[in-house]
Every structure is written in structure tokens, then in C-alpha cells.
Amino acid sequence: MNEIQKRVLGSFAYWGKEKLDLHELFEAGGNDPEQRTAVFYAVEQLVTDGLLLEEGNDFYSLSEKGREAASLQN
């Protein structure tokens, strides 16, 4: 798992929410446009890997597997 993916998973604890929209997840990339693009691809990969669940309307939540991975990052 790369650093951006770790930051995306950690975003749920940071914001203290069960669901986050893509704009909140973009904060994992800071203000750098290239990093925000990297966040977009990281989110796609985390969904593919089963760590994030698509909730519709650009909202995402952690799957059980994602919660476990996020807790290992802390």
C-alpha cells in the first residue's frame, strides 16, 4: 500500500466520519493538483481491492477489510 492510499484510509479517522465524499478524500493530497490526481487513482484502487465501498454520489466508506487496514496504520 502506498502513502497516498494510507492517507486516504486515515481520512475517515481524521474527519471522524463513516462516509466521506471525494472532495474530503482529496484533502489527503493537500493543495498539489498532482497529489489530488493520485488520490483519485488511490480511491479507485482501494475500491478494487475491497478496502473502500462506493456509497453513490461520490461518497465512500471503509469496508471491514478497510477498517482493519486503517487501524494498522495508526
N, C-alpha and C positions, 0 to 999 in steps of 0.2 A: 504494500500500500504506500502510495507516495504522500508527500507532505500536504499537498492540496486536499487529497481525499481525507486525510486525518483531520484537517481543519474543518472540512465540510461536516464530518461526523461530530466533531466537537461543537459545532454551531448550535446544536439542539440544547446542549447543557448551557452554553453561553447565553442564549436567548431565553432559556427556561421554558421552552415550548415543546409540545408534542408534534406539531406540524409547523413547517416553515415554508414560505414561498421562495421562489427562485431569487427574488431580489434580496431577501435576507441572506440566503446562501451565498450570493455574490460577495457579501462582506468578507468572506473567507479569503478573497483575493485582494482586499484593500482597494485602493483607487487606481491601480495599474490595470489598464484595459487588457493587456495580455494575460495577466493573472485571472481576471474575471472570465476571460475565454477559457482558461484552464479549468476554472471552477465549473463551467458549463459542461465540459467534457468529463470532468471528475464525477459530476452528478449522474450523467448518463452511464458511466462505468459502474458506479455504485448501485444503480438500479439493475443493471445487467447482472452484477454479482450478487444481487439479492440482499444488499445492505440497506437500501432505501426503497420505500414503496411510493409509487406515484398515487397521489390522492386527488388528482384532477385540478384544473385551473392553475397549473404551475405550483401546486403545493406538494410537499414531500414529507414523509415521516420515516422514522427508523423502523426497520423490521426487527424481529427478535435477534437475528444474526447481527444486525447493525448496532443494536443496543449493546450486545456483548462486545463487539469490536470497539465501540466508542468508550466503553468502560475500561478497556485495556489501555486506551490512550491516555487516561488520566493518571 
